[in-house]
């Protein structure tokens, strides 16, 4: 049960993270956001 929940959480988190990174890369301000995040 615990392993199943962990696997589902891991997959869903990875999917959300991937979708978020795709949206950022398509955004014109993605580079600005990355630099601000790294320097901040």
C-alpha atoms as an extended CHARMM CRD file, in Angstrom:
* protein
*
        40  EXT
         1         1  UNK       CA              0.0000000000        0.0000000000        0.0000000000  PROA      1               0.0000000000
         2         2  UNK       CA              2.7130000000        2.4640000000        0.9960000000  PROA      2               0.0000000000
         3         3  UNK       CA              4.8770000000        1.5710000000       -1.9890000000  PROA      3               0.0000000000
         4         4  UNK       CA              1.8940000000        1.9780000000       -4.2970000000  PROA      4               0.0000000000
         5         5  UNK       CA              1.1080000000        5.4250000000       -2.9300000000  PROA      5               0.0000000000
         6         6  UNK       CA              4.7690000000        6.3970000000       -3.1690000000  PROA      6               0.0000000000
         7         7  UNK       CA              4.9420000000        5.2580000000       -6.7880000000  PROA      7               0.0000000000
         8         8  UNK       CA              1.7620000000        7.1390000000       -7.7250000000  PROA      8               0.0000000000
         9         9  UNK       CA              3.0080000000       10.2760000000       -5.9580000000  PROA      9               0.0000000000
        10        10  UNK       CA              6.3870000000       10.0230000000       -7.6600000000  PROA      10              0.0000000000
        11        11  UNK       CA              4.8770000000        9.6070000000      -11.1350000000  PROA      11              0.0000000000
        12        12  UNK       CA              2.3360000000       12.3950000000      -10.6880000000  PROA      12              0.0000000000
        13        13  UNK       CA              4.9900000000       14.7370000000       -9.2850000000  PROA      13              0.0000000000
        14        14  UNK       CA              7.2920000000       13.9610000000      -12.1990000000  PROA      14              0.0000000000
        15        15  UNK       CA              4.4800000000       14.5960000000      -14.6790000000  PROA      15              0.0000000000
        16        16  UNK       CA              3.6010000000       17.9290000000      -13.0670000000  PROA      16              0.0000000000
        17        17  UNK       CA              7.2640000000       18.9370000000      -12.9530000000  PROA      17              0.0000000000
        18        18  UNK       CA              7.7160000000       18.0070000000      -16.6290000000  PROA      18              0.0000000000
        19        19  UNK       CA              4.6020000000       19.9230000000      -17.6900000000  PROA      19              0.0000000000
        20        20  UNK       CA              5.7300000000       22.9260000000      -15.6470000000  PROA      20              0.0000000000
        21        21  UNK       CA              9.1960000000       22.8840000000      -17.2340000000  PROA      21              0.0000000000
        22        22  UNK       CA              7.6360000000       22.6430000000      -20.7130000000  PROA      22              0.0000000000
        23        23  UNK       CA              5.4000000000       25.6210000000      -19.9820000000  PROA      23              0.0000000000
        24        24  UNK       CA              8.3790000000       27.5990000000      -18.7070000000  PROA      24              0.0000000000
        25        25  UNK       CA             10.5170000000       26.7470000000      -21.7290000000  PROA      25              0.0000000000
        26        26  UNK       CA              7.7140000000       27.9200000000      -24.0120000000  PROA      26              0.0000000000
        27        27  UNK       CA              7.4080000000       31.1620000000      -22.0720000000  PROA      27              0.0000000000
        28        28  UNK       CA              9.3950000000       34.1150000000      -23.4110000000  PROA      28              0.0000000000
        29        29  UNK       CA             10.4560000000       35.0100000000      -19.8690000000  PROA      29              0.0000000000
        30        30  UNK       CA             11.7070000000       31.5080000000      -19.0370000000  PROA      30              0.0000000000
        31        31  UNK       CA             15.3450000000       32.6080000000      -19.2350000000  PROA      31              0.0000000000
        32        32  UNK       CA             14.6760000000       35.6260000000      -17.0640000000  PROA      32              0.0000000000
        33        33  UNK       CA             12.8980000000       33.4400000000      -14.5120000000  PROA      33              0.0000000000
        34        34  UNK       CA             15.7570000000       30.9240000000      -14.4050000000  PROA      34              0.0000000000
        35        35  UNK       CA             18.3830000000       33.6360000000      -13.9060000000  PROA      35              0.0000000000
        36        36  UNK       CA             16.3400000000       35.3460000000      -11.1980000000  PROA      36              0.0000000000
        37        37  UNK       CA             15.7820000000       32.0270000000       -9.4470000000  PROA      37              0.0000000000
        38        38  UNK       CA             19.4500000000       31.0200000000       -9.5680000000  PROA      38              0.0000000000
        39        39  UNK       CA             20.7600000000       34.4350000000       -8.4970000000  PROA      39              0.0000000000
        40        40  UNK       CA             18.1150000000       34.9230000000       -5.8210000000  PROA      40              0.0000000000
